[in-house]
C-alpha cells in the first residue's frame, strides 16, 4: 500500500510540475492578444468593419469555447479536491479519493490541451490570413478567402494539431498510470 501512496503522490506532483496551467493560459493569451492586435492593424490600414466582424467573431467564439470548457473541468476538480483525512476515513478510502482527484487533474489538463489545440487549429489560420491581408494585400471575394483559408490550415493548423497531439500522448500516459493505480487500490 505504501508504494501506491508514493506513486500517487509522485504522479500528482509530476502532473502539476510538468503541465502547469499557466503555460497553456499564456499560449491562449498570446494568440488572442496577437490576433486582436492584428484586427486593430487591419482596421487602421483598411477601415473595413465588415471584414473585421469575421475575424472578431472567430476570436469571440474561440474565447467563449475556451472559457466554457475550462470552467466545467475546474468545477469538477473543485468538487473532488477534498480527499479527506486517512485517520478518519481509512487509508483505502483516502487513496480512492486521492485517485479521483488525480483523475480530475488529468482530465483538466487533457481538456485544456484539446480545447487549445482546436482553437489554434481554427484561429491560427485566420491569424495568418489577417497578417496576409495586412502585409500583402486584401483578399477579394469569398472564393479567394476560402482557398486561402484552406492553405492557411495546411500551413498553420496542421502543425499545431501535431504539436498538441504530442502533448496529449503524455497525458494519456498519466491516464494509464492512474488506471493501473486504481486497480491496485
N, C-alpha and C positions, 0 to 999 in steps of 0.2 A: 504493500500500500504506500510505503514511503517513496518509492521510485515514481509512482503515479503522481503523487503530490508534487515532487520535484519537477517532473516532466511537464505537468500542468502549469506550474509557476514559470518554468522556463519558456513555454510556448506563449504565455501571456506577456511576459517581459519582451520576448523577441518580436511579437506582433506589434507591440507599442513602439519599440525602438526602430524596427526596420520599415514600418509603414505609418509614419506619423501623419495625422490628418492634415497638419499644416502644409505638408508638401503638396498634396492634391488641392488644397484650398488655394495655395499660391498659383498652381498651374491654371486653375479655372479663372482666378482673378487676373492673371497676366493676359490670358486670352481675351477676357471680357474688356479689360482696360484698353488693350491694343485695338480691339475691334471697335470700341466706342470712339477712340481717337481717330481711327481711320474713317469712321462715319462722319465725324466733325470735319476732317480734312476734305472729304468728298463734298460735303455741303458747302464749305468755304470755296472750294475750287469751282464747282458747277452750279450750286444753288438749287438743284433739283430735289424737291421734297418728296415726290412720288417714289423715286428710286430708293431714297433713304428709308422709306417705310418697309420695303422688302428686307433690307439689311437689319434695321432696328427690330422688325418683327421676328426675324430669326434669332437675334440676340435675346429678345424678351422671352420667347418660347423656351430657349435653352436655359435661361436663368430660372424660369418657373419649374422646368423639368428637374433641374439640379436641386433646387431648394426643397421641392416636394419629396423627391426620392430620399434625400439625406435626412429630412425631418422624420420620415416614417421609420427609418432604420435607427436613428438615435432614440426615438421614443421607445422602441422595443428594447434597446440596450439599457436604457434607464430603468425599465420595468424589471430587469433581471440583475441589476448591478449590486444588490444587497444579497450576498450569498450566505450570510449568517455566521454564527459562531460555532465552531466544531464541538465545543464542550456542551453546548445546549442542544443542538440538532443532531449530533452524531457525525462522525467523520465521513461515513458513506454518503449521507445526505449533503454534507458540506461539499464534498468532492463533486457530487452530482450537480449541485447548484453552481459551483465554480465552472464546471464544464459547460453548463448552459450559458454562463456569462462569456466564456471563451468563444463559444459558437456564435453568440450575438456580436462579439467584437469582430470575428472573422467575417460575418455577414455584412457589417458596416463597411469594412474595408473592401469586400467584394462589390457591394452595391455602389460604393463611391467610385471605384475604378471603372465599373461598367458604365455608369452614368457619364463620367468624364470622357470615357472612350467614345461614346456615341455623340457627345457634344463636340468633341474635337473632329470626329468624322464628318459631321454636318457643318459645323461652324467654320472650321479652318478653311475649307474650300471657298466659303463665302468671303472669308477674310482675304484669300488670295485673289478672288475676283475684284474685290473692293480695291485692293492695292494695285491690281492691274488697271483698273479704271482711273485711279489717281495718277499713276506714273506713265502709263502707255496711252490711254485714251478711253473714251467712253465705249461701252458695249451698246450696239444698236440692234434693236429687235429682240424678240423673245427667243427665236431660234438660236441666235448668236449667244444669248445669255445661257441657254440650256446646254449647248455643246461645250461652251467654255466652263460651265459648272461641272460637267462630266469629266473634262480634262483635269480640272482642279481637284476633283475627288480622286482621280487616278494618281495625280502628283502628290497631293497633300493628305487626303483622307485615308488612303490605304496604308500609308506609312504609320499613321497614328494607330490604326487598328492593330498592326503588327506590334508596335511598341507596347500597347496596353495588354495585348494578349500574353506577352511575356510576363507582365506583372500579374496577370490573373493565374498563370500557371503556378506561380509561387503561392498564391492564396489557396489554390486547390490542394497544394501540398499541406498547408495548415489544416484544411478541412479533413484531409485523410488522417493526419495525426490526431485530430480531435475525435474522429470516428474510432480509431484504434484505442485511444484513452477511454472512450465511452464503453467499449467492450470490456476493458479491464475493471472498470468501476462496477 
